[in-house]
Structures are given as structure tokens and as C-alpha cells.
């Protein structure tokens, strides 16, 4: 009798909640090269960058982020508008299956608005990435002092061994 009741109930649950048997998005994403920019005292905002790799077989979506280090945390990108680069908030960042997406200066990034603490080089902040399926991934992000230098190809952002152009 129990089998006759439980099996239909289980199948009904799968029909209503098809994600029950699939892995959470956070389990399919790996984070590499994370960092948040140190800013001088008194500056209220900063940004965090990283490479997100979707190791899964289905496309995923980064929907947001949160951190106790800032009052507001948003996903942003830069766009060219009338010959000027402008920063804009985005609702999501697509993470195609089997691909890496770089969050980097001049492109997608995690904007931290209204800093709640001083970002000291060598320390870490907590950042939680929020995915379209509601899953979350906690990341310890090192605070890095960027040293800007001009090169023939433009400006390099040197972060103690890592360079981003």
C-alpha cells in the first residue's frame, strides 16, 4: 500500500519540481583568480573580479552577489555609449556550459557599493554568488592593491604576479 501512495507522490513532485534530480548551479561552477580592489580610505565603492567556469552540461546564470563588506552588491558591465565608456548594472551574467567567463576591468564585474569596511591588501572578504536556480556559492576573495602602469598596449592592472589588460 505504501509503495502505491509514495511512487505517484514522488513522480508528481518531480513533475512540479524538475530540478530535484539535477545538480545545483553552484555545484557546477568553479571560481579562479578572484580579487577585490583595495581603495583608499574614504572611497565608498570597489569592484571584484574573477573567472567563473561552468563545468556542467547546461547553461547557467549568475543572478547576483552579496557581501557583508558592502551595503549593496550588484552585477555590472561597461558599455560604449556615444564614444564614452559607461558602467551599467545588469540583471544577469550568462555562464555557457563548458566555458569560462571572465569578470574583469572594462567588462563584467561585481560592484560593491557603500563599503562597510576598509579593504586592506592581504586580507579577504566574504562574497556569495547567487545563481538563477537559487543556489549559492561562498567565495573568500583576497583584497589586492592594483598598481596601474602604462604599456604600449594600454594600461596593465598588475596584482602581484597576475596581470590583466
Secondary structure, DSSP 8 states (H G I E B T S, - for coil): -HHHHHHHHHHHHHHH-GGGGS--HHHHEEEEEEEEE---TT--EEEEEEEEEE-SSS-EEEEEEE-TTEEEEEEEEEEEETTEEEEEE-S-EEE-TT-EEEE-TTS-EEEEEEESS---TT-EEEEEEEETTS-EEEEEEEEE--EEEEETTEEEEEETTEEE-
